[in-house]
């Protein structure tokens, strides 16, 4: 629950008592707390860093019009004014922001002229995550994000930015405190897995590496443009390859971008996963701690866990590795958008270890992600091969037509695309077919699909709330259909693609008995 209201500031300051069941002011007095006052210093330093970064291009731009000395004076004056305004604004925010943890609700009041009062019911709180960027870590501060996991935008979360590290840890323990309901068994408490530095070898084979290489090239061009030297940079590159063929130059630049991207991927991996630990705390909470410069602490209640997703991007899979994501309820859409790895329990690691961690997380003797899967019919392979051929031959045909009408160069490009695209497309189509599979393993249903990003999702059968059966015209001709399990957890839908018609319906009916049978029409036996 969340509420916002415009009230006089004085009225907000006079409210010091938590409301009890018999009316306002009948419960135990709960003191209001303030954020850490060092937030003003942190904000001023952040703005100073931004101002310093913007000062160089701004000074160069103004120097051509007013002279270098005048430009520096204007930039310094503007920077001081900007930092001062930011510090004053954050001081006002600090003075007018208060929070308290009551027996039933967590409340946050903030605002100067318009006071915004927000509260969350404690029994609905599902996540208390701690983060700290480098400046906050130096000062011993953290940002606390308290969420209910409801898909209602910012109304489902409260953010305390910042509080001291000790206060943040106290809030996390207090708000996630539950009656100890640990399931009996041999699965251990405490640390489940910790960082192995050898896992860093999987960073350069991720899709992040080429993206970072392209981004680095774009950054060089952008910075050179700020200094008016973009033309000279292009000319310098041209001089280096003056006696080199166009194809060789493209290959060398591509390799250079990949190398730069690989180095960047290594640095990004170290920043994100250094100090990684996965722990099970008393009361049934999984906690992930990681981060070199920006530290992160993410907590997931096991009672919200509905399964795991073993994710194997193509490059990582070729190295025999996989990562483990949690399939949980209560992960809000804004969490997914802002923190793409918010539900990652294990970074890319050897596949055998990934299965072991999945089993530990699910409190199973063996992980359902390693269960033998039912293969899909040959018609599913034919559909993927046809898609691959269309994806390659249509662009090739367009380039060939344009080449015949305009220039022979396009004909050579079409030939190169066909020579490279057809083998790659056919390989990916066969790989996608080999990756298809589904099964029922104990309390979990398992579906696997994908080639560029292969996903093996083990979803708790009790967490399935419905089935979607989809069959297009072409699927009807091939005798296959797609069966989708809908759930309130994770992505909300997990699909077994292109399964045999009767096998797919039997799979859905057997995975969750009683849910699909009322909608099935059984053909009576003949004779």
N, C-alpha and C positions, 0 to 999 in steps of 0.2 A: 504494500500500500504506500502511496505517496501523496503528499498534499502540498500545495503552494498557496500562500495567501499574503496579501498586502496588509501589514499591521504596523502600527507605530513602533519605532525602535525601542522606546522605553517599555512598551508592553512586553516585548520579547525578552528584555533583560530581567523583568520581574518574575519570569516563570522559572522557578528553581525546583519544582517538586514533580516527581513522576506521578501519573494518574493511577490510582488503584481501582479495584473492582467496585468499591463503594462510592466512587466519584472522584473528582479532581482533588489532589492534595492528600489523599488518604493512604498512599503507599509510602514506602521508605524514601527519604530524601536522597536524590541522586544528583551529585554535583555536575555542573556543566564543565566541560574541558575545552581548552583552546588548542588550535594547531600549534606546532612549534614555531616560536617567533623567528627562528633563523630562515623561515621561508622568504623573508624580505631580502636577506643577503643572497640566497640562492637565486631568486628571480632577478635581482640586479646583476649578478654575475652572468646569468644566461643572456640577458638582454645586451650586456656589454660584449659578450662573444658574438652575438648576431651583428651588433653595430660594427665591431672590428672587421667581420667578414664583408660587410657591405661597404666599409669605408674605402677600400682600395678601388673598386670600379667607380664609386661615386666621386672620389677625388680625381681620378683620371678624366672622368667626364666633365667635371667642373673646371679643371685646370686649363682646358683648351679655350674656355670662355672668359674666365676671371683671373687666370694666372695661378701658379702652383701654390704660392703662399696663402693667397686668399682662399683657395679651395680647401686647403688644410684647416684654416681657421673656421670656415663654415662647417666643415665635417666634424671637427672637434666640438664646436658649440652645439651642433645638432645631436651628437652622441651623448654629451652630458645632459642635455635636456631630455632626451629619450630615456636614458637610464634613470634620471631623477623622477620622471613621471611614472615609470614602471615601479620604482621602489615605493613611491607614495601610494600608488594604486594597490600594490600588494600589501602594504601596511594597513590600509583601510580594510581590505579583504580579511586580513588576519584578525583585526580588531572586531569585525562584525561576523566572524564565523565561530560557531560553538557546536559541540556535539556532546551527547551523553548516551550511555548504555544502560537502559532500564531493564527491569525484570522481564518486560514483555516486548519492548520496542527499542529500536536504535533511531535516534533523532539527530537531525542536522539542521541548524538555522544559519542562514547567511544572508547578506544584503545590507545596504545602507538605507536608501530611501524606500525600497521595496524589499521587505524581508521575506525570504522564501523559506518555508518550514516544510521539511520532508522527513518522513519516517518509514521504517521498514519493520514489519513484525518479525521478531527473532526466530519464531518457529519456521518462517519461510526462507530464512537465509541459507544459501547453499554454497556460496564461495566467499572466501576472504583471502585475497591475493595481495602479496607484498612485492613492490618493485622499488628499485633505487638506482637512478642514473649516477654517473661518476661523481658529480658535485654532491649529491645527497649522500653517497657512500663515504666521501671524505669527511662530511659533517655528522655522520651517524644517523641519517634520516631515512625514512621510507615513505612511500605512498601506499595507502591502504585502500583497496577497492573491495567494497562489500556488495554482494549481489544476491538476488533471489533466483536468477536464472530464467525469469519470465521474459517473454518476447514482447516487451512493452517499452523499448527504447531506454532513455536515461532514467525513467521513473523506477526502473527495477534495480538501480545501483546507487550506492552512495560512495563518494570518493573523499578521503581525508588526505590532503596533500599540503604539507607533509606532517608527519609526527615522528617522534624519536623511534629508533629501532626497537628499544625495549617496549615502548608503548604499542608499536605495531604488532610485535610478537604476542603481547598480552591480549590485544584485541582478537588476534587470530585464534588463540587458544580458547578464550572465553566464548566467542561467538560460534565456534564450531564444536563446543563441548556438547557431547551427547551421552546418554546412558551407554555404558559399555555393552555392546551387543555383538562382540566378535563371535563369528561362527566357529564351532569346534573343529579341530583338525590339526594337521601338522604344519600348516603354512605359517611361516615365521613372521614375527613383528620386527620392527626396526628397519634397517637398511636392506632393501631387496637387491639393488644393483647400484654400482657407482661407475664413474667415468673410467674408461680404459683409453689412454691416449692413442692407442693403435687405431681407434675408430676414425681418427682424422683422415685416414687414407680414403674414406668414402666421400669426403667433401668435394674433391675436384671432379668427380664423375656425376655430380648432381646437375640438374638443369640450371642451377644458379650460376655456374661457372661461365657458360657462353653469354648469359644475360649481363653479367658483370663486365665481361670483355667489351661488349657493344656499348654499355653505359660508360666505360672508361674512355673509349674513343670519342663518344659524344661529348664527354666532359672536357677533353682536350680541345676540341673544336670550339666549345662554348667559352672556355677561359681565354683561348687565343683571340676570340672575337672581342672580348672585353678589353683586351689590350691593343686591339686593332692590328693583330698580327696573324689573323687567320690565313690571309693570302700567302704570307711568308711560310707558314707551317705547311700548307699544301704544296708550295713550290719546293720546300726542303724534301718532302716525301717524294715528289716527282723526280728530283735530282738523284735520290738514292736508287731509284729504279729506272733510270734513264735507258740503260742498256738491257733491261729485263722485259720479257714478254708479258702481255697483259695477264695471261693465265697464271704465270709464275708469281707475278706481283699479288694477285688475288689470294693465291695459296699462302704466300708468306704473311700477308696481312691477317688472314684468317687464323693461321697458326699463332701469330703474335697475340691476337685478341683472345684466343683460347688460353694461352699461357698466362696472360694478365688476369683473365677471368678465374683461372684455377688458383692463382695466388690470392685474389680477392675472396674466393670461396673459402679458402683455408682460414683467412683472417676472420671472415664472418662466422665460420663454424666455431672457432676458438672463442669469439666474443659471446656467442649464444649458448654454448654447451660447456664451457670451462667450469669445473666444480660441480658437475651434474651428479645428483643423487636422487634415487627414488626410494621413498621410505613408506612403511605402513605404520601409522600411529595408533595408539590405543583408542578404541571407540570406533574403528573402521574408517579411517581417513587416509587416502593416498596423498603423499606430498612430493612434489617435484621441485628441487632447488637447482639453480643453474645460473650462469652468467659471469663473465669476466669483468667488464666495465659496468654494465647495467645488471644488477643482481635481480633475480626473479624467484618468487616462491609461490607456487600454484598448488592449491589443495582441492582434492576431489573426494567427495563422500562416496564410499563404496556402495551405499544403498541407492545411489543414483546411477551406478554403473549397470549398463545393459549389454555389455560386450566389449570386444576389441576389434580393431581394424588393422590388419597387417599390410602395410603399404610398401610396395616395391617399385620405385621408379626404374626405368629401363637401365640406366647406367649403374645404379646401385644393385639392381638384381643381377646384372652380369658379373658383379663382384661377389655374389653370394650373400648379400646383406638385405636387411629390411628394417623398417621402423615400426613402432607400435603406437597407435592412437587409441584413445579411450572413446567408446560410444556411451555417452552419458546423457541423462535428462538434465534440463536446467542450464544448458549452455546457451546464453542469449545470442541473438544474431549479431549485436554490436561487438560481442566478445570474439566471434568468429571472424568478423571483418577487420577488427583492429589487431587481433593477435592470431595470426594464421596457425601458429603452433601451440595454441592455448591448451589443446587437449592431447598433446604428444607426451606419452609416457616414457618412450625410449627413442633416442635419435638413431639414425642408421647404424646398425650393428650386425654381427654375424647372424644369419638366419636361425641357427640352432639356439642362440641366446635369445633372440626375439620370441621364439616359441616358448622358451622357458619362462621368460618374463610374463608373457601373456597368461601362461598357466598359473603363475604365482598371483597375478593381479586378479584372476577369476576364481582363485582358490580351487583349482582343478588339479588332478594328478597329471594329466597331459593336456596340452592346449588343443582346443577344437580347431584352431587354424591349421594344425598339422594332420587333420583327419583325411582319410582317402575320399576323394570326391567322385561323383558320378560324371562321366564324360558326356558332352552334348553331341547330338547327332551330326552326321557329315553335312547335312544341309546348312548348319551354322557355319561351317568352314567355307562352303560355297558362297554364302552371303558376304562373308568378309573378303573373299578373293574378288568378287565382283565389285565391291565398294572400292577396293584398292585399285583395280583396273580403271574404273571411272575417274577416280581422283587423280590418276596420272595421265590418262589418255585425253581427257577433255582439255586441260591446259596445253598439252602437246599439240592437239589438233588446232587449237586456236592460234598458237604460235606459228604452226606450219602454214596455215591459211594466210596469216598476216605476212609471213615471209615470202610466200608466192606472190602476194600483191604488192609488197613494199620493198623489202630488201632481203637478200640471201642470208644476211647475218642472223635473222630470226630463225631461218631454217636450221642453222648450226646450233642455235640455242635450243630449239625444239628437239634436235637429235640428242644433245647432251642431257636434256631433262628426261627423255625416254630412256637413255642408257643408264642414268643414275636412279631415276625414280622407279622404274619397273622392278628391279631387284629389291630395292628397299621396301617398296609397297607390298610385294609378295611375301617378303620375310616378315614384315609386321602383321600381315593378315594371318599367316600360319601361326605366328607367335600368339596373336590374340585368340585364335581358336584353341591352341594348346592351353591357354590360361583359363578357359571357361570351365566351370564346375560348380556343383552344389551338393549338399549332403545335410543330413540331420545327425548331429554328434551329441549324444547325451541331452543336456538341457539347452542346447544351442543349435540353431540352424546356421549353415555356413554357405556363403555364395562368393564366387571368385570371378573376376573379369578384368579386362584391360591389358594393354601391352606397353604403351608409353608410361602409364601409371597403373600398375597392377594392384588390385585391392582384394584382399581376402578378409571378408567381414564375418565375424562370429557373433551373432545376435541372439540374445536370450529369448527363447521361445515365448516365455511369459510376457515379454515386452512387446510382442507383435499385437497391434490393435486392429489390423485389417489387411486385406490382400487386394492388389490391383492386377487383373489379368488383361494383358494387352496383346492384340494380334492384328497386325496390319494385313493388307491385301497380299503383299509378297510373302509374309510369314504364313498366311493360310495356304498359299500355293506350295510352300516348302514343308508344311506340316509341323511348324514350330510356333512357339509363343514366348512371351516374356512374363515372368511372374515376379511381382514386386511386393515385398513385405513392408508395410507402413508401420512406423513406430514414433513415439514421442521423443526418441533419443537420437543423438548424432545428426546425420543429414536428413533424417526423417523417412528415408526410403532406401531399401537395399534390394537389388534386382538380380534375378537369375535370367540372363539373356538367352534367347533362342534355344529353349529346352524343348524336348519332344513333348507334343501336346499332352498325351496321357501321363507321361512321367512328371511333367511340370505340375499338373493338377493333383496327382497323387502326393507329390512333394509338399505342396501347400496344405493339403488336407491332413497329411500325417504330421507335419511340423506343429500345427496348432489344431488339435482335434476339436471339431464342433464349430469352428469359425467359418469355414468355407463350404461344408457339406450342404447346408440349406440351399445353396445356389448352384449345386452341381446336378446335372442330368445324367444319370447312368443309363447306358444302353443295355437293355435286357439281353441275356444270352439267347442265341438263336438255337433252334432245334429243341 
